[in-house]
């Protein structure tokens, strides 16, 4: 974000459905996952935990304990 832009208020995305739609629309313009985060946070005020919940996981959760049979 440019310094001059940091003084302008950004719209807040508070609705999960609106957030999901915005992430989907920005996904086409983003070259990577990091680029998607940058586009989203440069343009909007968001709860990063909510964004993380909307984005698909890149890696599966680790299996800490082997399953017992």
TIVO-2410 file (N, C-alpha, C; in nm, 3 decimals):
# residues 69
REC num residu      c1      c2      c3 atome chaine
REC   1      X   0.084  -0.117   0.000     N      A
REC   1      X   0.000   0.000   0.000    CA      A
REC   1      X   0.089   0.123   0.000     C      A
REC   2      X   0.055   0.218  -0.081     N      A
REC   2      X   0.130   0.344  -0.083    CA      A
REC   2      X   0.098   0.425   0.042     C      A
REC   3      X   0.192   0.509   0.083     N      A
REC   3      X   0.176   0.588   0.205    CA      A
REC   3      X   0.054   0.679   0.198     C      A
REC   4      X   0.029   0.743   0.085     N      A
REC   4      X  -0.087   0.832   0.072    CA      A
REC   4      X  -0.217   0.756   0.087     C      A
REC   5      X  -0.220   0.632   0.040     N      A
REC   5      X  -0.341   0.551   0.051    CA      A
REC   5      X  -0.371   0.510   0.194     C      A
REC   6      X  -0.269   0.504   0.279     N      A
REC   6      X  -0.290   0.458   0.416    CA      A
REC   6      X  -0.376   0.555   0.497     C      A
REC   7      X  -0.390   0.679   0.450     N      A
REC   7      X  -0.470   0.777   0.522    CA      A
REC   7      X  -0.619   0.769   0.484     C      A
REC   8      X  -0.650   0.701   0.377     N      A
REC   8      X  -0.789   0.688   0.333    CA      A
REC   8      X  -0.854   0.569   0.401     C      A
REC   9      X  -0.977   0.585   0.448     N      A
REC   9      X  -1.044   0.470   0.510    CA      A
REC   9      X  -1.075   0.363   0.406     C      A
REC  10      X  -1.061   0.237   0.447     N      A
REC  10      X  -1.093   0.125   0.359    CA      A
REC  10      X  -1.226   0.066   0.405     C      A
REC  11      X  -1.309   0.018   0.311     N      A
REC  11      X  -1.434  -0.045   0.352    CA      A
REC  11      X  -1.405  -0.172   0.433     C      A
REC  12      X  -1.490  -0.199   0.529     N      A
REC  12      X  -1.475  -0.318   0.613    CA      A
REC  12      X  -1.563  -0.430   0.560     C      A
REC  13      X  -1.504  -0.548   0.552     N      A
REC  13      X  -1.581  -0.667   0.514    CA      A
REC  13      X  -1.612  -0.743   0.642     C      A
REC  14      X  -1.737  -0.737   0.685     N      A
REC  14      X  -1.774  -0.802   0.811    CA      A
REC  14      X  -1.864  -0.923   0.789     C      A
REC  15      X  -1.932  -0.929   0.679     N      A
REC  15      X  -2.021  -1.041   0.651    CA      A
REC  15      X  -1.941  -1.157   0.592     C      A
REC  16      X  -1.954  -1.278   0.647     N      A
REC  16      X  -1.880  -1.392   0.591    CA      A
REC  16      X  -1.911  -1.419   0.444     C      A
REC  17      X  -2.036  -1.400   0.402     N      A
REC  17      X  -2.070  -1.425   0.262    CA      A
REC  17      X  -2.009  -1.319   0.171     C      A
REC  18      X  -2.007  -1.194   0.215     N      A
REC  18      X  -1.945  -1.088   0.137    CA      A
REC  18      X  -1.793  -1.108   0.131     C      A
REC  19      X  -1.735  -1.149   0.241     N      A
REC  19      X  -1.593  -1.177   0.245    CA      A
REC  19      X  -1.557  -1.290   0.149     C      A
REC  20      X  -1.635  -1.397   0.151     N      A
REC  20      X  -1.611  -1.510   0.062    CA      A
REC  20      X  -1.624  -1.470  -0.085     C      A
REC  21      X  -1.723  -1.389  -0.117     N      A
REC  21      X  -1.741  -1.342  -0.254    CA      A
REC  21      X  -1.625  -1.253  -0.298     C      A
REC  22      X  -1.575  -1.169  -0.208     N      A
REC  22      X  -1.463  -1.082  -0.241    CA      A
REC  22      X  -1.336  -1.162  -0.261     C      A
REC  23      X  -1.312  -1.261  -0.176     N      A
REC  23      X  -1.195  -1.348  -0.192    CA      A
REC  23      X  -1.202  -1.421  -0.326     C      A
REC  24      X  -1.320  -1.470  -0.361     N      A
REC  24      X  -1.337  -1.539  -0.489    CA      A
REC  24      X  -1.310  -1.446  -0.606     C      A
REC  25      X  -1.359  -1.324  -0.599     N      A
REC  25      X  -1.338  -1.230  -0.710    CA      A
REC  25      X  -1.192  -1.187  -0.721     C      A
REC  26      X  -1.123  -1.172  -0.609     N      A
REC  26      X  -0.983  -1.133  -0.612    CA      A
REC  26      X  -0.891  -1.248  -0.652     C      A
REC  27      X  -0.937  -1.371  -0.635     N      A
REC  27      X  -0.855  -1.488  -0.667    CA      A
REC  27      X  -0.813  -1.490  -0.814     C      A
REC  28      X  -0.898  -1.440  -0.901     N      A
REC  28      X  -0.866  -1.436  -1.043    CA      A
REC  28      X  -0.754  -1.339  -1.076     C      A
REC  29      X  -0.739  -1.236  -0.995     N      A
REC  29      X  -0.634  -1.135  -1.019    CA      A
REC  29      X  -0.505  -1.166  -0.946     C      A
REC  30      X  -0.510  -1.251  -0.846     N      A
REC  30      X  -0.392  -1.279  -0.764    CA      A
REC  30      X  -0.306  -1.389  -0.827     C      A
REC  31      X  -0.176  -1.366  -0.829     N      A
REC  31      X  -0.083  -1.463  -0.885    CA      A
REC  31      X  -0.050  -1.574  -0.785     C      A
REC  32      X  -0.067  -1.545  -0.657     N      A
REC  32      X  -0.036  -1.643  -0.553    CA      A
REC  32      X  -0.126  -1.617  -0.432     C      A
REC  33      X  -0.116  -1.705  -0.337     N      A
REC  33      X  -0.193  -1.688  -0.212    CA      A
REC  33      X  -0.148  -1.561  -0.139     C      A
REC  34      X  -0.019  -1.535  -0.139     N      A
REC  34      X   0.034  -1.415  -0.073    CA      A
REC  34      X  -0.017  -1.289  -0.144     C      A
REC  35      X  -0.025  -1.295  -0.275     N      A
REC  35      X  -0.076  -1.182  -0.353    CA      A
REC  35      X  -0.224  -1.159  -0.321     C      A
REC  36      X  -0.298  -1.266  -0.303     N      A
REC  36      X  -0.439  -1.255  -0.266    CA      A
REC  36      X  -0.453  -1.185  -0.131     C      A
REC  37      X  -0.372  -1.222  -0.033     N      A
REC  37      X  -0.375  -1.156   0.098    CA      A
REC  37      X  -0.344  -1.008   0.084     C      A
REC  38      X  -0.242  -0.975   0.001     N      A
REC  38      X  -0.203  -0.836  -0.016    CA      A
REC  38      X  -0.316  -0.756  -0.082     C      A
REC  39      X  -0.375  -0.811  -0.189     N      A
REC  39      X  -0.486  -0.741  -0.255    CA      A
REC  39      X  -0.602  -0.717  -0.158     C      A
REC  40      X  -0.632  -0.816  -0.079     N      A
REC  40      X  -0.744  -0.806   0.014    CA      A
REC  40      X  -0.718  -0.702   0.123     C      A
REC  41      X  -0.600  -0.708   0.184     N      A
REC  41      X  -0.573  -0.616   0.295    CA      A
REC  41      X  -0.538  -0.475   0.248     C      A
REC  42      X  -0.492  -0.460   0.123     N      A
REC  42      X  -0.470  -0.325   0.069    CA      A
REC  42      X  -0.602  -0.256   0.039     C      A
REC  43      X  -0.704  -0.333   0.005     N      A
REC  43      X  -0.831  -0.275  -0.039    CA      A
REC  43      X  -0.938  -0.268   0.070     C      A
REC  44      X  -0.930  -0.357   0.168     N      A
REC  44      X  -1.037  -0.369   0.268    CA      A
REC  44      X  -0.980  -0.383   0.408     C      A
REC  45      X  -1.062  -0.350   0.505     N      A
REC  45      X  -1.034  -0.381   0.644    CA      A
REC  45      X  -1.105  -0.513   0.674     C      A
REC  46      X  -1.028  -0.613   0.716     N      A
REC  46      X  -1.084  -0.745   0.736    CA      A
REC  46      X  -1.033  -0.805   0.867     C      A
REC  47      X  -1.107  -0.901   0.917     N      A
REC  47      X  -1.063  -0.982   1.030    CA      A
REC  47      X  -0.982  -1.096   0.969     C      A
REC  48      X  -0.853  -1.101   0.996     N      A
REC  48      X  -0.767  -1.199   0.931    CA      A
REC  48      X  -0.805  -1.342   0.967     C      A
REC  49      X  -0.858  -1.364   1.086     N      A
REC  49      X  -0.904  -1.499   1.122    CA      A
REC  49      X  -1.022  -1.541   1.035     C      A
REC  50      X  -1.111  -1.447   1.005     N      A
REC  50      X  -1.225  -1.477   0.918    CA      A
REC  50      X  -1.178  -1.508   0.776     C      A
REC  51      X  -1.078  -1.435   0.729     N      A
REC  51      X  -1.024  -1.461   0.595    CA      A
REC  51      X  -0.961  -1.600   0.592     C      A
REC  52      X  -0.884  -1.633   0.693     N      A
REC  52      X  -0.820  -1.764   0.698    CA      A
REC  52      X  -0.924  -1.876   0.699     C      A
REC  53      X  -1.039  -1.852   0.761     N      A
REC  53      X  -1.145  -1.953   0.763    CA      A
REC  53      X  -1.208  -1.970   0.626     C      A
REC  54      X  -1.209  -1.866   0.544     N      A
REC  54      X  -1.269  -1.871   0.411    CA      A
REC  54      X  -1.176  -1.937   0.310     C      A
REC  55      X  -1.046  -1.912   0.323     N      A
REC  55      X  -0.950  -1.968   0.228    CA      A
REC  55      X  -0.933  -2.118   0.251     C      A
REC  56      X  -0.920  -2.194   0.144     N      A
REC  56      X  -0.894  -2.338   0.162    CA      A
REC  56      X  -0.754  -2.359   0.219     C      A
REC  57      X  -0.740  -2.461   0.298     N      A
REC  57      X  -0.609  -2.491   0.357    CA      A
REC  57      X  -0.514  -2.539   0.247     C      A
REC  58      X  -0.389  -2.498   0.257     N      A
REC  58      X  -0.289  -2.540   0.159    CA      A
REC  58      X  -0.234  -2.678   0.193     C      A
REC  59      X  -0.220  -2.706   0.320     N      A
REC  59      X  -0.164  -2.833   0.363    CA      A
REC  59      X  -0.259  -2.897   0.462     C      A
REC  60      X  -0.266  -3.030   0.460     N      A
REC  60      X  -0.353  -3.096   0.558    CA      A
REC  60      X  -0.296  -3.081   0.699     C      A
REC  61      X  -0.384  -3.090   0.795     N      A
REC  61      X  -0.340  -3.085   0.934    CA      A
REC  61      X  -0.252  -3.207   0.962     C      A
REC  62      X  -0.147  -3.190   1.041     N      A
REC  62      X  -0.060  -3.305   1.070    CA      A
REC  62      X  -0.130  -3.405   1.162     C      A
REC  63      X  -0.098  -3.529   1.143     N      A
REC  63      X  -0.147  -3.635   1.233    CA      A
REC  63      X  -0.043  -3.650   1.343     C      A
REC  64      X  -0.078  -3.605   1.462     N      A
REC  64      X   0.019  -3.608   1.571    CA      A
REC  64      X   0.031  -3.746   1.633     C      A
REC  65      X  -0.078  -3.817   1.639     N      A
REC  65      X  -0.075  -3.950   1.701    CA      A
REC  65      X  -0.126  -4.053   1.600     C      A
REC  66      X  -0.060  -4.167   1.594     N      A
REC  66      X  -0.111  -4.271   1.504    CA      A
REC  66      X  -0.244  -4.323   1.556     C      A
REC  67      X  -0.330  -4.363   1.465     N      A
REC  67      X  -0.460  -4.414   1.507    CA      A
REC  67      X  -0.443  -4.554   1.567     C      A
REC  68      X  -0.521  -4.580   1.670     N      A
REC  68      X  -0.516  -4.712   1.736    CA      A
REC  68      X  -0.625  -4.798   1.678     C      A
REC  69      X  -0.591  -4.920   1.646     N      A
REC  69      X  -0.691  -5.014   1.591    CA      A
REC  69      X  -0.707  -5.133   1.678     C      A
***
